[in-house]
């Protein structure tokens, strides 16, 4: 029997979950034991999981879960340095040289647990089996547009929050846009054919923003890419990895340009492979814009949990994508789970 323990997210502004009550009921029918931590902030109420047949446990009790339980969450664990004894499914952000990632891997090595990183759950072709990408792109483009509108009114973007649905988000943007008049920015999306880029492009289209769509063909030369500086908003939708070209060099700060807002939706500023060299830290919900140059203006927005702005749609979409892989959890030594463990083990051995 697989014991899946769905932990409550402990990060601020995080309401998403990777398993819906309907999905939990299907797993239970297949013989799974499902424990779900209570949570006052999760977008899907605890009662739905109780009605689905899950065992409800106290919020934050996962460290005391049975050793054979697989702990399933989305965002990072509390950074308390304790050894990690269990097998964890989550976004670890630990395999690209991130400083915090090294600390996380050390905790797994000491505790003897394992990380099945959601970013590295891939099929036989190397394609991710589940991603929040579309809603990350959609929300990221919305925040970038908020940054541009704030510049037009002489300020810098203020705090952002979550929305009940994407139509609510659009209505909010449209209301803010009234104060700008008829002017619209131009945008360029790199990675436009992927999930993230599709979401970003759809938001721009919905808001009447003329958008240039680039993908691998347009960036194959390796750069430089002066066309990016010719747009008002640049939306980066490509994950940083070895070989990723530099899209915005440090020199762009003082270059002649129309570009005033960078939306780094992929948001990996502390990776050596980051294609955007004008900033070095993520932004937050409370302060979504980082001003990196004053004259001419240049703001960067890089929030690393953007889909949480649309927590219900993002959760339902992701849970549906991931469900077939969860069904296969009994076969951890095969398929998607074996591939994810191999990546984790390779990094553990390098420590």
N, C-alpha and C positions, 0 to 999 in steps of 0.2 A: 504493500500500500504506500502510495506517495502522500506525504504530509506536507502540504503547501501552506505556509504561514504568511499571510498578507499583512505587512506591517503598516502602521500609520506613518505618513510622511511627517517629518519633524522640522522641515525647512519652512520658513515664512513664505507666505503667498503660494503654497503648494497644495492644491486641492485635488490633483489628478490621482487616478488609480489605474492599475493595469489589468484588473479583472472586474467584470460587472457581476451583479447577482445572478443574471441569467447564465453567464459563463460558469460561475461557481456551481450552480445547480447541475449543469451538464457534467462537470468534472466529478461531482459527488456521485452522480448516477453511474459513472465509470469506475467507482471505487476509491476515489481520492478522499483524503481527510483534509478538510479546509478549515483553517483557523484564520479569523479576521480580527485584527485589533480594532477596538472602538476608536472613533475619531470624531471630534466635533467639527472638523474643518473639511473632511473629505466631501467632494461634490455629491457623491452617492451616499445617502444616509445608511447608517449601520443596520437599521431595521430591515432593509432590503436583503442584506446578507443573512440575517437571522432567519428570515422567511424562506430563504433558499436552502436552508439546512446547514449553514456554516456554524462552527463553534465560535462564539464571540469572546475575545480575551481582552485584557486591559491594554490600553494604549502604551506603547513603548516597552512592552514585556518581552519582545523577541529575544533579548539576550538570555532569558531563562527558558526559551523554547527547548523541546527535546532535541538532542544532538542530531537526530536524523531528519529534523524538519528542514525544509528548504525555505529560506526567508526571501520573500518577494516584495520589493519596493521599487521606487523609481529613482529618486534623487539620493544624494549622499547621506551617509550615516553621521551621527554625531561624532565630531572630531575629538574624541576623548582618549585616544591612544590605546584603548583596550584591545587585547588579542581577539581575533575573529575566529570563532570555532566552527561556525555553520557554513553551509553552502548558501551563497547569496546570489539572487538575480536582481540586477539594478544597473544603472548607468554609473560606472566607476570612474570614468575620466582618468584612467591610470596607465594607459599604454602608449602615450605620445610624449613622454618625458615631463609631464606636468609635476611640479614639486609636491603638490598634495597627493598625487597619484603614487609617488614613491612611498609616502607615509602609509597610505592605504595598503599597498602591497606588503609592506613590512608587517602590518597587523595581521594580514592573512598568513604570512609565513610563520609568524610566531604562534598563532592560534591553530594552524592546521586546517583552516577552512578553505573555501574556494570561491572565486568570483566568476559568474557567468554573465558577462557584460552584455547588456541589451544592444549596445551599438555593434557588437561583434557576433550577434546571432545571425548567421547567413546560410543561405541554401547552397546547393552544389555549385552554382554559378558565381557565388560570392555576393549575391544581392541580399540585403538585409530583409529578414522575414517580417519585421514590424518596425515602424518608425512614426514619430510624431511630426515628421517633416512638414507635411502640408500645413498643419495649423501653426507650426513655428514660423513658416514663411508668411502666412496670412497675418499673424499677429506682429511679426517683425516689421513687415512693410507698414503696418498701421502705426507702430511706434516711430518709425523713421519719418512718416508723414507728419506726425505730431511734432517731431523735432523741427521739421521744415516750417510748419505753421508758426511755431513759437518764435523762430528766427524772424519771420515776416512781421511779427508784432513787437520786435525788439527785445525778446527775452530768450529763455532757454526752457526746454520742455520740463514740465512739472511731473509729479508722481503719476504713475499709471496704476490701474487696477484690473480686476477680472470682470468678465461680462457673462450674463446668462446664456448668450448665444451670439453667433456672428452677425445676425441682423441688428442686434443691440449695439455691437461695436461699430458697424457701418453708420448707424443713425447718429452715434456720438461724433464720429469723424465728420459727417456731413454737416452737423450743427456747428462744429468748430470752423469748418471751411467757409461758412457763410460770412464770417468776419474777415476773410481774406479777399473776398470779391471773386472775380472770374479768373484770376491768375492760377495756373496750375504748374507744378514742377515737371521736369522730365526725369525719368528714372531709367537706370540700366540694371538689369538682373543678370548675374552670372551664375550659371547652374540652372537655367530656366527650364530645362527639360526634366529635371528631377522633382521629387516630391516637394522639397522646400521651395524651389524656384516656381513651381506651379502655384503654390499658395500665395507667394509674394506677387506673382503676376496677376492672379485673380483679384487680389485686393486692389492693386493699382488700376486694373480695368474697371472694377466696381466704382472707384473714386474718380474716374475720368482722367487718370494720369497717363500721358503718352509714355510708352515703355519700350525700350530696346531689349530684346531677349537674346542673350548669348549663352552658349554652352561649350562643349569641348572643341568643336570645330573652330569657333572664333578665338579661342585661347590657345590653340595648339602651337602657335609660334613661340610661346614662352614670354612674350612681351618685349618691350614695354607697351602699355595700352593707353595712349593719350585720349582715346575715346571716352574712357571713364571720367576723366576730368572735364569733359564737355557736357556732362549731365549734371543736373542739380542733386540727384540722389543716386547713390550706388548701393545696391543690395547684394551682399555676398552670400550665396547659397551653396558654396562648395566647402566641404570639410577639409581642414588642413591635413595634409599627408605629404610624405616625401615626394618631391617632384612638382608640387603645386607651385605655379609661378606667382611672382609678386604682382598683385593687382594695383596696390597703392603704396608706392615707396615713401620713405620718410621725407623725401624732397617735395612731396606733393603739398605739404603744409604751406610752403612759400611760393609754389608754382602759380602761374596764371591759370585760373580755372573757374568754371561755373559750379563745380562740386562744392556743396556746403554741408551735406549730410551723408554719412556712411552708416548703413545698417548692416553690421556684421552679424547676420542671423546665425551663421555657423558658430560663431562665438568661441574661438579657441585662442585668445590673445597670448597665453603663456606657453603656447607650443612653438617650438623652433620653426615649424612649417607654416606659421600664420602668414597668409598672403597680404595682410594689411599691416604696414609698419609704422603707422602714425599714432598708435596707442598700445598700451601694455596691460590693461586690466578691464575686467568686465564691468558693466554698469548694472544698476539695480532698479527695482520698481520705484523706489523712493526718489532716485536720481537717475533717470533713464538716459540722459545725455551727458557725455563727457566732452567739454570744449577743449579741443587740442590746439586750436589756433584762433586768434582774434581778428586779424586783418590779413587776408580775407577770412571770413568765418569758416570754421570747420568743426562740426560736432560729430561724434561717434556714439552710436547706441549699440550695445552688445549685451543683451540680457540672456542669461543661459537657461532660463526656464520659460521661454516665451509661450509655449502651448498652454501654460497655466492661466493665461489670460482668457482662454476659452476652455475651461476645464471639462465641461460635460462633453462637448463635441470631440475634444481631443481624447478623452478617456474612452469613449465608446468606439471611436475609430481605431485606436491603438489596440484595445482589448480584442476587437474582432480580428485584427491582423495577427495578433500573437497567439490566439486560442489554439490553432492546430499544433503549434509547438509545445504549448503547455500540455496538451493531450499526450505528447510523446515524452513527458518527463520521466516516465518509468524506464525509458531507454537512454539514460544519461551517457552511456558509453557509445552511443551511436548518433549519427546525423548532426543536427544543428547544435546540440548540447556538447557533443564530443569536440566539434570544431571550436566552440567557444572556450572549452576547458583547455584545449591545446594551446590557444593563444595566451590564456592566463598562465599556464604552466611554463611556457617559454619565458615569460617575463619574471616569474618567480625564480627560475633558475639563473637569471642574470643578476639577481640581487647580490 
